[in-house]
């Protein structure tokens, strides 16, 4: 007896979404049953984290020693060290339309290929020792033209293929632009440059599902090392790097590293609030800035507010 099977066009798409592994028995594909789950935060990934009470005196003491360490790493450039600390403490605290409030991307400029070989390595190592999730991109034309930055869905395997920018919440990404030379970007390179820019400005990563694309919110700290101001990645703050010493940073005791990691993770986990006095200072700064430059955008105002809150709250 012959059976007539009627199959419309939508069945072909449905077949792509079927996971053959889901039909296999547990003996072939083990199942994992979750009874209780808890979302992990950054401080959960810090090993040997000391248990300390958050009090102003202790926080100020740890902040001072960490600032001294960053100053040494940055060749005694105290201004760069202060903004590096603010950068490491920044995070997305909220979103208003397409504006990610609280982020502070940092572009350290005036690097050369010689200086980045010394200070770039020191900065990368210091950040890696301080934060649990770090990633480094040596940006070149060849890299942009070939890298898979966006996560994409492979319908043949029915799997989401990881992209470079699929980073954990609270990750730190350092982009070294000093290797970037003149060249031509292909379509992949243009798309990758756009993805990096969107990550920096919007704190969003675009997932490619072939038939459509979906934006996912993220929270990634971005640091750019470049010779001049980056034209590809417009950071919130561009600061000329001006070291006065080329001495290598001294080894750090394990106890100090643990205290600094605790400081960064704990302060980022604290709730944010603005006291009326501080709010008045920020409002005055915004009015003065708008009077001086009528072209300021909402993003510029957000950066002024974030930096004003951080600078006035000297305790942190």
N, C-alpha and C positions, 0 to 999 in steps of 0.2 A: 504494500500500500504506500503510495507516494503522499508526502506531506508538503503542502505549499507554505513556505515561510515568507511572510511579508516583512520587509525591513526598510525603514525610512532612513533618511540622512542623519537623523539625530542618533540612531543606534551606533553609527560609526564613532561618533564623538563619545558616546557612553562607554564603548569598549575601551577607549583610550584611558578612561578614568577608573576602570575596574582594576583592582589590585589582585593579581593571581595568588599572591601570598596569603591573602585573607581567607581563601578557600582551602588552604592546606591545613592538615591536622596539627595539633600542638606538638606532636612528636617530631614534626619536620620544622615548624616555625614556633619557637617558644613564645608564650604570652606573658605579659607583665601586667598584673592587677594592682592598681594603686588604691589603697584604703585611705591614706592621709597624705597630703602634700603641703609643702610650705615653700613659697617663693624665696629664693636665696638673694641676699643683698651682697654688696661688695665686701663688707666686713666679714661675711661668712667664709670668704676665701683667703683671709689673712691668717697664715699659720702662726702659732705662738703669740697671738695677739694678747697684750697685757690687759688685765681687767682694771680699769681706772675710772674714777668718778670724774665727770666733766665739771671742772671748777675753773674760774677765771685765771687763777695764779698758775695752775698746771698747764692750761692751754697756752697761756702767754709764754711760759718757759719753753715748751716744746716748739712753739711757733718760732721763737728766736733761734733755737738751735737748728731747726730745719732751714730757716732763711739763711743762716750762716753757711750751711752745707750747699745750698743752691748757689749762693754767691761764689763759693770756691769752685764749684762745677762750671760756672759761667765766667771764669777768669776774672773774678772780682768786679763784675758788672752788677752793682747793687740794684740799679733800676730794673734790669732784665730779671734779676732774681725775684724782686717783689712782684712783678707781673707774672712771672712763671708760677709763683705760689698761688696767686689769684686764679690763674688758668687751671691749675691742678685741683682747686677747690670748686670750680664752676660745674654746674650741671643744669639740666633743663628742669625748671621748677614749675612750669606751666606753659600753656599754649593759648595764644589769642589769634584766631584765624590761622595764617601761615607763619606766624611769628613764634619762635621758640624762645621763651623768656628764661634767662639765667645762664645761657651758654656764653662762653668767652673763648673764641678761637684766637690763637696767637701766631703771628708771623714775625719771626726773628729774621731780619734782613742783614745785609752787609757781610754775608759769609763769602768766602772764597773756597776753591777746591782744597786749598792747603789748610785753612782754618777749620773747615768742616770735618776734615780727617781727624783733627784733634778734639775740638769742642763738640762736634756732632756725635762722635762716639761716646764722649763723656755724658752728654745730655741724654742720649738714648739709654745708656747703662743706668744712669741715675733714676730715670723714670721707670725703667724695668724693675729696679730694686724697690721702688716706692709703691707701685700700683700692681694689682693682681692681673689685669688684662691690658696688654700693650701690643701694638702692631706697628711695623715700620715699612713704608713704601719708598723705595728709591725711584723717584719719578723720572722717566725718560720717554722719548717719543716711541721707542720700540715697546716699552712696557704698556703705554696707553693703547697702542694699536693691537696688542695681543692679549692683555689681561682680561679675565672674567670677573669684573667687579660686582655686577648685579647677580643675585641669586636667580636661577631660572628653573622652570619645570621641564623635566625630561619625560615626555609622555610615553616613550617606548619602555622606559624603566619604571614609569609612574613614580618618580622620585623628584624631590626638590634638590637640585644641584647647588651646593654652597658657593656663594660668591665671596670675594675678598671683603666686601663691605658688610657682610652679614656678621656683625660683631655683637658681642654681649653688651647689655646695658651697663654703662659705666666704663666702657673701654676707652683707652687712649690711643690715638693714631698719630704717628709722626710721619710727615711727608717731606722727603729730602728733594728739593727742587734744584740743588746745585749741580746735579748731573744732567739737567735738561738743556739740550742744545737745539739749534734750529733744525727743523724737519717738517715733514708733511704728515698730518693726521688723516688716517682713513676713517671710514664711517664708524668703526668700532672705537677708534681713538677719540673722535668727537663725542660719541655717546658716553664714554668713560669719563671724559672731562666734565661733561654735564652732570653725571652721577656724583662725582666728587664735589662739585660746586653746590649741588642740592643738599648733600650731606652737611656741608659746612654752613650754608645759609638757613636751611629749613629743618635740619636734623631729621631728615627722612631718607629712607632707602627704597628704591623702586624694585619690586620683584616682578620678573618677567615670566608670565604664564602663557606666552606665545600668542594666545588669542586675545589677551588683554593684559594690562599692567596694573599693579596694585602698590600704592605707597604705604610703607610701614614706618611708624614713628620710632625713633631711636634716641639714644643719648650717648654721644661719642665726643670726647675732647679731641680737638684737632690742633696740632702744632706744625707749622710750616717753617722749614729752614731754607732760605733762598739768598741769592746774591743781591737782587733788588726786590722791590715790592712785587709780590706774586700777582701776575695777571690772570692766572688760571683759577686760583683760589683766593678770593677777596676775604681776608680774615677780619674779625671784629676789631682787632688791634694790630697795627704794624709798628714794630719797634726796631730801630737800628741796634744791632748787637755790637757793643764796644768793650771788648775785654782789655784789661790792662796787665794781665799776667797770663803766661802760658804754662804755669806749673800744673802738673797732674793733681787731681783731687786725691786727698789722703784717704786711706782705707777707713771705713766706718764700722764702729762696734755694732754687734748684733742687737744689743739693747737699744741703741739709738735708732736703728732702722725699724725695730718693732714699735717704738714710740711714735715715730713719724708716720708709719703706716696707720697706726691707730688714730692719730690726729686727723689725717686726710679722710679716712673712712668715716670716722665719727662725726666730724663737722659737716660732711656732705649729707649725712643721714638726719641731721637735726632739722626741725621745721623752720621755715623762713617766715619772718614777720618784720614789718617796718614800723618803728615807733613814730609818733606824730612829729617829734623834733627832727628825726632823720628824713621823714617824708617832706617836711618843709624845706630842708636843705636841698633835696633832690629836685623839688619843684622849682626852686630858685635857679638851680643849675640848668634845668630844661628851658626856662624862660630866657635866661641869658644866652644859652646856646642858639635858640631860635632867633633871637634878635640879631645875633652875630652872623647867622647863616640861615637864610630862608629856605634853602634847598634840602635841609635835613629831613630824612624819612622817618617812618615809624621804627624801622630797625635801628637807625642812629639813636633815636630817643631811648630805645630799650638798652643799648650799650651804655649810654650815659647814665641811665638809672642804675644798671647793674654795677658799673664801676664806682658810681657815687656811693652806693650802699656798702660796697666792699671796702672802700677807702675810709669812709667815715667810721665804720665799725672797726676801729683799730685793734680791738681786743682779739678779733679772729684773724 
